[in-house]
């Protein structure tokens, strides 16, 4: 569902509303041996290195109708990567100091897209996780909500914790303030039907503050999708049960944001 501004809203000057979409996306797996855990970290580092992340963010910019001004990217040792992208609306807003000997151009746009990755594993339990933190913050008419489905699809996350907030205000021709320029009562409104069917979701929204929060966790659990370096058929029934319990406990703790005691 594409975000649509209020049709009758005609503004005086620039749209000063800041719209920010933030993700914590998690991928969970079980890697039994130290070698498997190291291989998983290396796989994630290669799959989501700074070059690929920069391409993903460029796609996001194109989807939301933004113009890329600058990209900074970094791969870390021993693992992880970061990309920061400064963007503007396609119709760039510029301020010219034309009376100076050499003209100075200052971009007034205050929009950016960032991603940071955090691969990690626990040696005692065999659980390995990959977290990607993504922020898409725009100023003006363009909206990060238009990239929501693309990001959920691209990272194929087991868990996604999503926040959306609109800050600031803009004015119509009569000077009346508008603290939001589109209709929304849940982030779920902008998820495609097939995505909503894949995930169990809960909302915590503060409508009067234009703050929206959605947690998503995959409904179906197939152990083969969570094993790294081995297959389900290689495990005994008791091993399958033990690993599944560890994985579901890890996912539940991340989803609900609290530790769960052993049963």
PyMOL commands that set and color helices and strands:
alter all, ss='L'
color gray80, all
select helices_A, chain A and resi 34-47+50-64+144-155+187-190+193-198+207-209+223-226+232-234+237-256
alter helices_A, ss='H'
color red, helices_A
select strands_A, chain A and resi 18-30+66-75+81-89+94-96+105-107+111-121+127-139+159-167+170-171+177-178+199-203+211-218
alter strands_A, ss='S'
color yellow, strands_A
deselect
rebuild
show_as cartoon
